[in-house]
Amino acid sequence: MSIEAVVDLRSDTVTRPGEGMYDAMRNAAVGDDVYGEDETVNRLEIVAAKLLGKDSGLFLSSATQANLIAMLVHNARGEEILLGDNYHIYISEAGGTSALGGVIMHPLSTDERGGLALEQVLGAIKEDDFHLPITRTLALENTISGCAQDPAQHQILADAVRQHNMKVHLDGARLMNAAVALAVEPTDITAPFDSVMLCLSKGLGAPVGALLCGSTEFIQKARRLRKQLGGGMRQAGILAACGLYALDNNIARLSQDHDRAKRLAEGLSEIDGLPVRCETNMVYIEPKAQHHEALYQYTLENNLLIGKQGLPVRLVTHLDLDDSGVDRAVSIIRSFYRHADS
Ligand SMILES: Cc1ncc(COP(=O)(O)O)c(C=O)c1O
């Protein structure tokens, strides 16, 4: 193993708090949040709701928990949600919405950038027939695999499904990446939605936590469900302080992650026969199947960590990555291809 520091491109969840964030934790005023007495949590919930243009907010331990609670508030057992077949709620949350909420997930195929078409969504809504589940919620995502979605299209979908008495939820784990990439306000992205989840622990760099925002009534129900799921936290202000710090300091700088993703993609594009695509903070490369495992092993041996979810391989830029890390990643992957058989 070389003594060079590891360059970790597996996800933007791998960041560690810096000094400023640790100071915010140390200085946080805390209380028992289950009693509603943690000033820092209360402040974060107000700040987040305002930022996302909703009445109320709720601090939760993770993005998965926030999505789950939103689905349980919107849907009764036996009701159905429509969502993309590559959206996180469907593929990566252990089926929690179905397992714990008895909610049926109806996956729809997405276009290559993760979007859903209006006709497709409308065509999936069940008619009122007692043989069928009631289609209750449309769950969208932004960004999806790095692709910033068009808020105007989300508004069209939301307006249409509301005519069918449906709710609309946004998994906005990386919605700030979308806002920065599209140069719009976060509220331009969140306006079509009844509920919105924002993760603090991805590009925003907090160690823990997500926010769920919506109407006051929605958040009251969500708060009860958080308790039922064992998600009520006590002196959670030390974590909320990181969230506040992240919202104050780490939104605008996401453009640096996007620039670094471009730099990485440009460097890798020079490798013959390696398809590369890049949007916001994610780069995807598509090595030939016979190179996949060898590339993974080679990068590992050279202290470069890359996605192992399968093909295409995902490389994610984040707060703890600088230009020299990007350049090292490019040089290690290029060096693999110099020795790989074509
Ligand atoms: C789009 C999206 N939503 C939700 C989540 C869930 O986040 P967590 O695993 O931190 O709960 C993730 C995690 O990567 C995600 O990418």
Ligand as a Chemical Component Dictionary entry (heavy atoms), coordinates in Angstrom:
data_LIG
# 
_chem_comp.id                   LIG 
_chem_comp.type                 NON-POLYMER 
_chem_comp.pdbx_formal_charge   0 
_chem_comp.three_letter_code    LIG 
# 
loop_
_chem_comp_atom.comp_id 
_chem_comp_atom.atom_id 
_chem_comp_atom.alt_atom_id 
_chem_comp_atom.type_symbol 
_chem_comp_atom.charge 
_chem_comp_atom.model_Cartn_x 
_chem_comp_atom.model_Cartn_y 
_chem_comp_atom.model_Cartn_z 
_chem_comp_atom.pdbx_ordinal 
LIG C1 C1 C 0 -31.529 9.882 -3.609 1  
LIG C2 C2 C 0 -31.320 9.296 -2.240 2  
LIG N1 N1 N 0 -32.348 9.295 -1.367 3  
LIG C3 C3 C 0 -32.215 8.795 -0.130 4  
LIG C4 C4 C 0 -31.012 8.253 0.299  5  
LIG C5 C5 C 0 -30.931 7.664 1.679  6  
LIG O1 O1 O 0 -29.898 8.199 2.433  7  
LIG P1 P1 P 0 -29.384 7.457 3.757  8  
LIG O2 O2 O 0 -28.783 6.160 3.284  9  
LIG O3 O3 O 0 -28.360 8.375 4.292  10 
LIG O4 O4 O 0 -30.543 7.226 4.628  11 
LIG C6 C6 C 0 -29.916 8.236 -0.571 12 
LIG C7 C7 C 0 -28.623 7.661 -0.135 13 
LIG O5 O5 O 0 -27.649 7.626 -0.823 14 
LIG C8 C8 C 0 -30.082 8.763 -1.877 15 
LIG O6 O6 O 0 -29.074 8.754 -2.758 16 
# 
loop_
_chem_comp_bond.comp_id 
_chem_comp_bond.atom_id_1 
_chem_comp_bond.atom_id_2 
_chem_comp_bond.value_order 
_chem_comp_bond.pdbx_ordinal 
LIG C1 C2 SING 1  
LIG C2 N1 SING 2  
LIG C2 C8 DOUB 3  
LIG N1 C3 DOUB 4  
LIG C3 C4 SING 5  
LIG C4 C5 SING 6  
LIG C4 C6 DOUB 7  
LIG C5 O1 SING 8  
LIG O1 P1 SING 9  
LIG P1 O2 DOUB 10 
LIG P1 O3 SING 11 
LIG P1 O4 SING 12 
LIG C6 C7 SING 13 
LIG C6 C8 SING 14 
LIG C7 O5 DOUB 15 
LIG C8 O6 SING 16 
# 
